Amino acid sequence: MLDEFKTDILGSISEQLDTLNIQNKQKTEADTLAIFCPKFGKKHAPRECPIDAKVVETCMICSKSHETKDCPSILLVSVSSSLHQ
């Protein structure tokens, strides 16, 4: 029973060390690929610049992927309200 306990403990420690080594390797690879970005002012992979990322907002009115200020529903509401006056 004691031998099984030792085996379980050593197996658990071994798995944790393997996971830690993998994480360290991934971080080292990411740091190696990272360059200083003159636009953003920080280091990151060349294709992952947050400034270059295109963020598409979801409209608060119709839940489609465009900004709320550009929603065609707003235009329809403003046109219909001006017609009713």
C-alpha positions in Angstrom: 0.0 0.0 0.0 2.8 2.4 0.8 4.5 1.5 -2.5 1.2 2.5 -4.4 1.1 5.8 -2.5 4.7 6.5 -3.4 4.0 5.7 -7.1 0.9 7.9 -7.1 2.8 10.8 -5.5 5.8 10.5 -7.9 3.4 10.2 -10.9 1.6 13.3 -9.9 4.8 15.3 -9.4 6.1 14.0 -12.8 2.9 15.2 -14.5 3.1 18.6 -12.9 6.8 19.0 -14.0 5.9 18.0 -17.5 3.1 20.6 -17.6 5.4 23.2 -16.2 8.1 22.4 -18.8 5.6 22.6 -21.6 4.4 26.0 -20.4 7.9 27.3 -20.1 8.8 26.1 -23.6 5.7 27.8 -25.0 6.6 31.1 -23.2 10.1 30.9 -24.5 8.9 30.3 -28.1 6.5 33.3 -27.8 9.2 35.5 -26.4 11.5 34.5 -29.3 8.9 35.4 -31.9 8.0 38.7 -30.2 9.5 41.8 -31.6 9.2 45.4 -30.4 6.3 47.1 -32.2 6.9 50.7 -33.0 3.1 51.3 -33.4 2.0 49.7 -30.1 5.2 50.3 -28.1 5.4 46.7 -26.6 6.7 43.4 -27.7 4.4 40.9 -29.4 4.4 38.6 -32.4 4.5 40.5 -35.7 1.0 39.4 -36.8 -0.7 39.9 -33.4 -0.5 43.7 -33.1 -3.6 44.9 -31.1 -3.7 48.1 -33.1 -4.0 46.2 -36.4 -6.7 43.9 -35.0 -10.1 44.6 -36.5 -12.7 44.7 -33.8 -16.2 44.3 -35.0 -18.7 45.5 -32.5 -22.2 44.1 -32.0 -25.0 46.6 -32.5 -27.0 47.2 -29.3 -30.2 47.7 -31.3 -30.4 44.9 -33.8 -27.6 42.6 -32.6 -25.8 42.4 -35.9 -22.1 43.0 -36.4 -21.7 46.7 -37.0 -21.4 49.7 -34.7 -24.6 51.0 -33.1 -24.1 54.4 -34.6 -24.2 52.9 -38.1 -27.3 50.8 -37.5 -29.8 51.1 -40.3 -32.6 50.8 -37.7 -31.7 54.2 -36.3 -32.0 55.7 -39.8 -35.4 54.2 -40.2 -36.6 55.5 -36.8 -35.3 59.0 -37.5 -36.9 59.1 -41.0 -40.3 57.8 -39.7 -40.3 60.2 -36.8 -39.6 63.2 -39.1 -42.5 62.0 -41.4 -44.9 62.0 -38.5 -44.2 65.5 -37.5 
